[in-house]
Amino acid sequence: MSTPYPVVPAPRFDVPGEQAVARARAFADAMALRRTVRDFASRPVPPEVIDHAVRAAATAPSGANLQPWRFVVITDPERKRRLRAAAEDAEREFYERRASPEWLAALAPLGTDWRKPFLEEAPAVIVVFEVHKGPHTPRPYYVKESVGIAVGFLLAALHQAGLATLTHTPSPMRFLNEVCERPQEERAYVVIPVGYPADDAMVPDITRKPAEEVVVRL
Ligand SMILES: Cc1cc2nc3c(=O)[nH]c(=O)nc-3n(C[C@H](O)[C@H](O)[C@H](O)COP(=O)(O)O)c2cc1C
């Protein structure tokens, strides 16, 4: 292999052959219990769990290893209140004026509307930003793909630590730069309230496509 970087031995993460299927099954079974939760308990989340989950997310592969992500972890109640107020302003405009009838029809079964109490009720909210070219940051490649993979890692890490998440995408998202004190070259990608589900939390009774519908074996 020819590379301008010094090289190190590839880290080993060896799983004995006889354990591989059981581990793959256990992971898939655990992930099958992840649901988007919209009602959170007030019970606080251990800060270290979030720290480790963000650390896991930041190990994601990225285009040219530029790691074009930023994770803003908000636990301060006053900041969450401002986040909610700004998000509800933007969302009211979306639901009442900008969303197409088709879009509203797709959202209807989920029962979502402009109200976002979870932004204040969840004990933590992680706002993930894409980092673009700026005074101190290079032009990144495959930003959406890279940040999407990192968010996937983050959701999986939080879930396996027993925390519930909501993948929330307010539209538009520019207000998040101000609320999160991030510069122009950073663009919000997703807002993730994190916490424990409220005792009476309910989720839509949805199904997932069976493997034979989503897998093509050649
Ligand atoms: C990119 C993306 C954006 C989403 N945006 C929202 C959102 O703004 N508000 C919301 O309540 N749910 C949102 N969701 C959650 C989806 O509605 C949810 O993942 C889907 O209905 C499947 O349910 P599950 O996550 O419980 O399996 C979003 C999910 C994704 C992947």
The ligand as an SDF file (V2000), in Angstrom:
LIG
                    3D

 31 33  0  0  0  0  0  0  0  0999 V2000
  -34.1850   12.1660    8.2180 C   0  0  0  0  0  0  0  0  0  0  0  0
  -35.3520   11.9860    9.1530 C   0  0  0  0  0  0  0  0  0  0  0  0
  -36.1160   13.0700    9.5110 C   0  0  0  0  0  0  0  0  0  0  0  0
  -37.1560   12.9490   10.4270 C   0  0  0  0  0  0  0  0  0  0  0  0
  -37.8280   14.0600   10.8280 N   0  0  0  0  0  0  0  0  0  0  0  0
  -38.7750   13.9480   11.7990 C   0  0  0  0  0  0  0  0  0  0  0  0
  -39.3930   15.1080   12.3440 C   0  0  0  0  0  0  0  0  0  0  0  0
  -39.0470   16.2350   11.9670 O   0  0  0  0  0  0  0  0  0  0  0  0
  -40.3390   14.9630   13.2970 N   0  0  0  0  0  0  0  0  0  0  0  0
  -40.7150   13.7200   13.7620 C   0  0  0  0  0  0  0  0  0  0  0  0
  -41.5810   13.6380   14.6350 O   0  0  0  0  0  0  0  0  0  0  0  0
  -40.1220   12.5840   13.2840 N   0  0  0  0  0  0  0  0  0  0  0  0
  -39.1590   12.6740   12.3240 C   0  0  0  0  0  0  0  0  0  0  0  0
  -38.5100   11.5510   11.8680 N   0  0  0  0  0  0  0  0  0  0  0  0
  -38.8550   10.2400   12.4490 C   0  0  0  0  0  0  0  0  0  0  0  0
  -39.6050    9.3480   11.4840 C   0  0  0  0  0  0  0  0  0  0  0  0
  -40.9520    9.7600   11.3630 O   0  0  0  0  0  0  0  0  0  0  0  0
  -39.5050    7.9120   12.0020 C   0  0  0  0  0  0  0  0  0  0  0  0
  -38.1440    7.5140   12.0010 O   0  0  0  0  0  0  0  0  0  0  0  0
  -40.2780    6.9380   11.1450 C   0  0  0  0  0  0  0  0  0  0  0  0
  -41.6620    7.2210   11.2250 O   0  0  0  0  0  0  0  0  0  0  0  0
  -40.0040    5.4850   11.5550 C   0  0  0  0  0  0  0  0  0  0  0  0
  -40.3400    5.3060   12.9190 O   0  0  0  0  0  0  0  0  0  0  0  0
  -39.2630    4.7350   13.9500 P   0  0  0  0  0  0  0  0  0  0  0  0
  -38.0910    5.6800   13.9600 O   0  0  0  0  0  0  0  0  0  0  0  0
  -39.9990    4.6760   15.2540 O   0  0  0  0  0  0  0  0  0  0  0  0
  -38.8360    3.3750   13.4570 O   0  0  0  0  0  0  0  0  0  0  0  0
  -37.4830   11.6660   10.9520 C   0  0  0  0  0  0  0  0  0  0  0  0
  -36.7010   10.5550   10.5740 C   0  0  0  0  0  0  0  0  0  0  0  0
  -35.6410   10.7180    9.7150 C   0  0  0  0  0  0  0  0  0  0  0  0
  -34.7750    9.5300    9.3750 C   0  0  0  0  0  0  0  0  0  0  0  0
  1  2  1  0
  2  3  1  0
  2 30  2  0
  3  4  2  0
  4  5  1  0
  4 28  1  0
  5  6  2  0
  6  7  1  0
  6 13  1  0
  7  8  2  0
  7  9  1  0
  9 10  1  0
 10 11  2  0
 10 12  1  0
 12 13  2  0
 13 14  1  0
 14 15  1  0
 14 28  1  0
 15 16  1  0
 16 17  1  0
 16 18  1  0
 18 19  1  0
 18 20  1  0
 20 21  1  0
 20 22  1  0
 22 23  1  0
 23 24  1  0
 24 25  2  0
 24 26  1  0
 24 27  1  0
 28 29  2  0
 29 30  1  0
 30 31  1  0
M  END
$$$$
